[in-house]
Amino acid sequence: MTQNERPGRRGFLRSAGGAALAGAASAATAGAHAPASAASPSPGRYDFDTVYDRFGTDCVKFDQQLRTFGKDSVQVGMGIADMDFRAAPAITKALQERLRHENWGYLDMGRAQEQMAEAIVAWNKRRYGVDIDPATLEIGNGVHPALISAIQTFSPRGSKVLLQTPAYDGFYVDLRFTGTRAEEVLLKEKDGRFVMDFEEFERRIGHDTNVFILCNPHNPTGNCWSPEDLQRIGEICLRRRVVLLADEIHCDYVSRGQKYTPFASLKDPAVVNNSLTFKAASKSFGLAMHKVGWLYSTNPDLLAQVRAHHRADLTTLGIVANLAALREGEGWLDEANAYIDGNHDFVQDFLASRLRHVKAAKPQGTYLVWLDVGEVAQRIGAEGLAREANRSRPAGTPELTAERMVERFFVQKAHVQVNAGSNYGLGGANHMRMNVATSRRLLEKALGSMADAVRAL
């Protein structure tokens, strides 16, 4: 598609080899295989290759982008970190079975949390060799509410929270809510990879710095931190009396040949006892709006302090979906992980051959790609465009950045939305975050449109 073509979004999806499938989640079609193609992997038990149309479902990734940029402006959303695949069939089946019982009174929360704890303990032991005592596990409404509870526990309003940047933009939202401030420690780039700057990290710890949020695997760079990285950063936090909060929500997606190391699996009990771990099945299985997550710690004192500020308010369907995922969804997850790893390889090949003005290293984990768009920003004069746009910016709206101009460029010329790097704090300049947890057909179509847009400059 050239920059001058403006087909409707349905036409875009059809040209990518998809169908208008929104809402069609029947058991008969949930396991259908996509036709083989040069860009498609060998079919497995589950279908990730058919384009699944999410328009019209009020999802942030697609519909909110239309509300932001205008009708027919975005044909494919590649920014928000959720998946475009049909849910694992076991999840859909469990939800359908529960829906047959048409009563939605109070759920026995004690029993529900007991079942969740059993499933979480078994999952972490089976996949990662981590032994979690159910008594140390707290079920909550997702990672964000749990993190907020921990920040409020250990960081008074006005104090600082350490972040290794570029950092997940949601952390900044949590800090605003808790009235705390980000102490940004820039990750260093070395041979195209990001590494921790331990000296700078320790230097930035002050008398009002009580908490560090570790992201592992790291969003947005995709780093899976090594045991040595984790041990060293953990030692600094322990020595300097900084509580380490390990957000490991992306841990179930790891690239081929890489390894995720749970912070709680470190051999040093003193370092581990200075931490709490936060996880969920939401990224793993596309269950973001079912609002279930958990935290755990080997330190009963830290856990008791957080529990005093934390209250779970769970839903019946959230419990049903998460139990089905953890008990029966492992095969689906393994195939999804392999498919996404193939998408990462596809992106690497595409950038090298057809979109050379954009660069990225293959991430070690997550389904996110941290794109270096510095050349594109320079070619479109992004800084000048931002200055001009800010002159007429409505009062009270955020200042526009060069990265926002690159985002607008791809929306206007390629009808593809990727997230502006300026959302991710220090280190986000000249970068964009792209989500590849989608059909490879749609990924190829979107990248092709981006390449056409850049080629026409």
N, C-alpha and C positions, 0 to 999 in steps of 0.2 A: 504494500500500500504506500503510495507516495504522499508527500505532505499536503497535497491539494485535495485528496480524496477525503470525503467526510461521510462514510456510510453510517447508518444507524447501528446501535450497539448489537442488535440481533444479527445484522448482516456481518458484523465483525466476528461474532462468535461462530456463525455458520461457516465463514471463510476459514476459521481456525479448525474446522472439523467437528464442531460441537453441535448440540441441540438445545432447544429451550426446555430445560429439565427442572426448573425451579419448582419445588414442592412435590416432585415425583419421586418419592423415596420408597417405593414398594419393594417388597422382598424379591419380586420377580426380576426387577431390573438392577437391584443393588449389586449383584455379582457379575453383571454383564462385562464382557471383554471388549476393548476397543479394537478396531481393525488394525492389523499390523501396518507399520510404515517405517521409513528409514529413520525417523526421529523417535520412534517408540521403542520401549524395551520389550523383551519377551514377556508375553502375558503371564501373570501369576493368577492366584486365586481371586484377587480383588482388582477392580478397575480404577486406576488413577488417571488414565489417559483421555477418557471422554471428557470433553469440556462440560462442566456443570454450571449452568446459568444461575447466578445468585442475584441478579438484578430483580428489583421489586420485592425484596424481603427486608427492606430497611436495614441492611447490613452497612457497617461503617466503611468497609473496604470498597464497595461499589456505589451504593445509593447515596451515602453521605458525600462522596466525591462529586456526584452530579449536582447535589444541592450547593456544593461549594463552588464548582467551576462552571456550572450551567448544563442545560439539557444537551445530551449527546456529546458532551465534551470529553468524557472518559469512557473508553471502550473496555479497558481492563485496568483494574486496580492492583498494583503490585507493592503497596506501601504497608498497610496495616498487617500486623503479625498474626493472622489466622489463616487457616487452610481453605482451599476451594473444593476439596474432595467431599464426596458423600461420606457421611459418618460410617464408622465400622458397623457392619450389619448387626452385630451382637447388641450394640447400643440402640439402634432403631427397633430391633425386636423387643428388647426389654421395655422400652418406652411404650410401644404399641400395646404390649400385654398389660402394663399398668393402666393405660388409658381406658381399657375395657371396664375397669372398675370405676364407675362414675361418681365417686365420692372423694372430696378433697379436704377432709377434716384433719385434725391434729395428727401429726406423725409422732410415733414413739422415738423421740430424739436420742434417748439413751441407747436403744437398740440400734438405731441407724448409725450412730457414731461408733458403736462397738463393731458393727459389720464393716464400716469404712476402715477402722483401725486394723482389723484383721487383714483386709485386702491390701492395704498400704504396706503393712509389715511384710506380707508374703511377696509383694511386687519388688520391694527394695532388696530383700534377701535373694530372691531368684535372679534378678537382673544385675545387681551390683554388689552382692555379697555383704550388704550392710545390715547389721542386726539392730533393729529398733525396738526398744521396750515399749509396748503399747501404753504404759503408764506415762511415758515421756512425750506422747503424741497428742497434739491439739488440733482438732478439726475446725476449720473456719470457712469463711465466705470467699476464699481466694487468697492469692499471695498478697495483693495490695492491702486489704484490711488487716492481714496478719502483720505485714511490715509496719504499717501505721501504728499498730498496737505496740510493737517493739520500739519504734522510734519514740513514741510518746512515753514509754517506760524509762528509757535511758537518756534521752536528749531533751532537756528543757527547751521551751520556746526561745528562739534567738541563738541557740547553740549551733554548732556545725556538724555536718555529716559528711564523711569522706566518700567520694565517688571517683572511680577510675574512668577517665573520659577519653574518647566519646562514650557517653553512658546512655542507657535506655531512658527515653524521654519521660516514661511513666514515673521514674524515681523523682524527677523534679516536681511532678504533680503531688506526690506523697509529701515531699518536703514543704511545699507551699501549704498543704493542708495542716501539717503539724507545726507550722511556724518556725521551722528550722532552715538552715542555710547550707547550700552545697559548698564543700571544700573540694574543688576539682583538681585531681592529680592526672596530668596528661600521660597516657600510655605512649611509649616510644615506638617509633617505627624502625625496624631493623630487617634488611633484606626482604622488604615487602610484607613483613609480619609485624604484629604488635606485641610488645613485651612490657612487663611491669617495670616501673622506675622505683625501685625500693628505697633508694636514698631520698628522692623527692617525696615519696609517700610519707616517710618518717618525719621529714623536715616540716611537713604541713600539719602535723599533729600539734595542736595547741591545748591550752588549759580548758577550753570549751569544746573540745572534740571528743565525743564519747562513743561514737558509732561509726562503723564502716560497712557499707553495703557492697558485698562481693557479688558479682554476676558471673556464674559459672554453669554452662558455657556463656561466654560474654556476648551480650547484645549491645551494640550492633556489629562488633568486629568478627564474631564467630570463634574466638579463642576458646579452646578447652585447656584450662590451666593445668600445668603439670603438678605432680605431688610436691616437687621441689619449690615451685612457685607458691603453692598453697601453704606449705610449711613455713617458708620464709615470711610471707605476709602475715601468717598467723602468729608467728613469734613476735613480730613487731607489735601487733595489736595487743598481745598478752603483756608484753613488757611495758607498753605505754597505756595500759588500762583502757583500751578501746574494744568495745563489744563488737564481734564480727557477725554480721547477718548475711548468711549465704543464700542468695536467690538462685535456685537451681532448676527453675521452671522449664528451661530448654534442654534438660539433660538427656531426654530420650531420643534426640536427633543428633547423631554423631557421624561424621563422614568416614568413609572407608579408610582403614589404617590408623584412625585416631582413637583416642580414649578419653572418656569423661571420668574424672576422679572426684567422688563425693568428698566434700570437706570433712564430713564426719568419719570418713574411712582412714584419715591420717593416723599414723602410729603413735603420735605424741598426745597422750590424754589431756595434758594441761592445755595445749593449744585447742584441742577439740572442745574442751569444757568451757572455753571462752567464746563459744559460738552458738547460734541457733540456725537451723536450716529450714528453708521455706520452699515448698514444692506444690505442684498440682498436676492434674491430668489434662488441664485445659489446652495447653499447647500441643501436647502429645496426641490428643484425640479430637481437637476442634470443639471443645466444650466450654468456651469462654463464658457464655451467658448462663451456664448452669450454676456458676458461682459456688464452687467447692474447692478448697485447698487445705493445706495442712502445714504445721510447723512441728519441729521436734528438737530436743537438745539433750545431751548427756548430763547437763548441769541442772539439777532440780531447783536450785536457787534462782537461776536466770529464768527458767521456765515458769516458776511460781510468780515471779514479778510480772512477766508478760501476761500470764493468765488473768491477773488482777485487772488488766486493761483490755481484755479481749473477750468478745462474746460472739458466738456463732449463731446465725439465724438462717438455717438451711431450708431447702425446699425438697418436697417429695421427689419431683422429677430430677432434680440435681443429684440426689443420692442414687436413684435408680440408674441414671446414665453413667455416673462415675463407677458404681459397683460393676456394671456390665463391662465397662472399659478395662478395669483392672483385673477382673476375673476371666474375661473371655476375649479381650481385644489384642492380645499380644501378637498373634499371627498377622493381623492387619497392620499393626504398628511396625513390625519388622519389614513388611513389604513397602509400607509408606516411606520408611527410612531409606530403603534401597532405591526407591523411585526418586526421592528427593536428592539423594547422592548423585544419581544420574543426571538430574537437573543441574546440579552444581557443575558437573563435568561439561554439560552442554553449554552452560553460560561461559565457562572458561574458553571453550573452543570457539564460540560465537564471537566473544570479545576479541580474541586473537585474530580472527579471520575477517570479520565484517564490521566490527565496531571498535576500531583500534584507538579512537579518541577517548574511550572509557576503559578504565583499568580496575582490576580487582583480583585479590588472591582468593583461592578456594578456601572457604571457611572450614575450620576443624569441626565445628558443630553448629547447631541451629539450622533453620531453613531460610536464613537471611544472608544477603550479600552486601558488603560495604563497598560501594562503588566510588572510585576516584573520578570525578567529573570536572577536574580543574581545567582540562583542555576545552571542554564544551563551554564552561563558564566564560573562559577567555574569548572564545570565538563568538559568542552571542553578546559579549560586553555586559555580563551579568551584574557587575558592581555598578556600572552606570545606570542600567535599567532599574536597579533597586533604589538608587538615589533619586531618580526621576519619579518612580512610583511613590516614594515616601513623601514627596512634596505635596501630593494630593491625597495622602492617606487620611481617612476619616479619624477624627479625634477619638482617642480611647482604644484604637485597634493596635495590634502588635506591629512593631517596625518590621518592614520587609527586608529580607536578606538576599544576597546574591544566590544562595541556594534555593530560595523561594522562586527566584527568576528562572533557574534551571528547571525546577518543578513545573512552572507555568509553561516553559518552552516545550517540554515533553508532552504536556497535556494538549497544548494548542496545535503542535505540529505532528505528534504521533498518537494522540488520544490515549496515552498511557500515564498513569499516576504513580510516581515513586516518592518516597518521603525525603524531604529536605534535610540535609545533614546538620543544619543549624539547630534542628530540634534536639540534638544530642549533646549539646553543651560544647565545652572546650574541645577542639579537635574535630569538630564537625564541618569546618570550612572546606569547600570544594568537594564535598562528598554527598552521596545519597544512599538511603537504605532501601534495598529491593528484596521482596519476599518471593521465593521461588516455589512455594508449596502450592503448586497449581499444575494443571495439565501441561505436559511438555508441548503439546500443540499450541496452546494459548501462549506459553512462554516463547516459543519460536516466533509466533505471529507478532507479539508485543516487541520483542527485541528487533525483529525485522523493521517494524515501524519506527522504532527509535533510531536504527541505523539509517533509514531513509531520511529521517529528519536531520540528522547530523550531516549526512552526505550532501544535502542540499544547501548547507551553509556557504 
